[in-house]
Amino acid sequence: MSRKIAGFLIALGAFMIFEWINLGLNLADGHPTSFYVVHGILIAVNLVLALVLAWIGVRGFTGRSGGAR
């Protein structure tokens, strides 16, 4: 993986973490419980995805891909 792609994955992961945490903090009151459950699940899944993408980017950036060369 090139360092350019690895940097993109790190930036994308950081952006996703910021964006989904921001969404979670800005949810307005007054919605039914199901609204918060669905959005909570969406936020959790996307935060995990963001962490995985950033982790892959860090491993690619540092050159520790773990694959055969």
N, C-alpha and C positions, 0 to 999 in steps of 0.2 A: 504494500500500500504506500502510495506517495505521501510525503509530509503535507502536501496541499490538501489531499482528501482527508487525512487524519485531522488536520486543523479545522476543516469544515465540519467534521463529525463532532469535535469538541465544542465548536461554536454553536452548532445546532442543538446539542444536548443542553448547553448552558441556557440558550434561548428558550427551549421547551420547559426547562425547570422554572425559569423566571415567569414565563407566560402562564403556566398552569397553576403555580402558587398564587400569582396575582389574581387569576380567575377565582380560585377558591376563596381568597380573602374578600373579593368584591361581590360575592353572591348576596343578593338582597333578601331581606326577611320577608315572610308572608307567603312563601310557596308551600305546597303540600310536601309531606315527608318524602314521597317518592321522587320528587324533583331533586332533593338533596342526596338521596341514595344514589340515583343515576349519575349525578355530577360527581359525587365522591368516588364512585367506581371509575369514571372516566379520568378523573384527576390522578388516582392511584396508578392506573394502568399506564397513563402517559408519563408519569414521573419515573416509573420503572423502565419504560422504553427509553426515556431521555438518559437515564443513568447508564443503561447498557450501551447506547450509542456513544456517550462520552467515554466510557471505559474502553470500547473498541478503538476510539480515536486516540486515547492516551497510549494504548499499547502499540498502535501503528506509528505514532509520533516518536515514541522512544525506541522503536525497532524490536520490541519483544512480542512478535506476533505468535510465537509458539508453534508455528507450522514448520514443515520440513523445507529445507533450502537446498 
